Amino acid sequence: MSIEPGKDTSEFAVQKSASLWGIIGMVLGFVTTTGATIAESFGVDTKAGIIAGMVIMVSSALLKGLTSLGYIKSRTDVKKAEEK
C-alpha cells in the first residue's frame, strides 16, 4: 500500500477553495477598512465600516488558517495509517 499524493483528494480541493476565499475575504476586508478610513478623512463617520472591514479580514484569515490546519491533520492521519 502506498500513499497517494494529496492533490487529487477532496480535502485538497476544499483546502484550495477555502484558501482562495480566505484571500478574497482579506482583500475585501482591507478595501472596506481602507475605504472607510478615507471616507472618515472627509468628515464622514464610518467607524462601522472600519469595524466591518476588520471583522471580514480576521474571519477570512481564520477560515484560511483553520482549513489549512485541517488539511494538514488529514494528511498526517493518512501517513500515520500507512506506517502501520
Residue pairs with C-beta under 8 A, 6 or more apart in sequence:
1 82
2 82
3 78
3 79
3 82
6 12
6 71
6 75
6 78
9 74
11 70
11 71
11 74
11 75
12 71
14 67
14 71
15 67
15 68
15 70
15 71
18 63
18 64
18 67
18 68
19 64
19 67
19 68
21 60
21 63
21 64
22 60
22 61
22 63
22 64
22 65
22 67
23 60
23 64
24 60
25 56
25 57
25 59
25 60
25 63
26 56
26 57
26 60
26 61
26 64
28 56
28 60
29 53
29 54
29 55
29 56
29 57
29 58
29 60
30 53
30 57
31 53
32 49
32 52
32 53
32 56
33 49
33 50
33 53
33 54
33 57
34 53
35 49
35 53
36 46
36 47
36 48
36 49
36 50
36 52
36 53
37 46
37 50
39 46
39 49
40 46
40 47
40 50
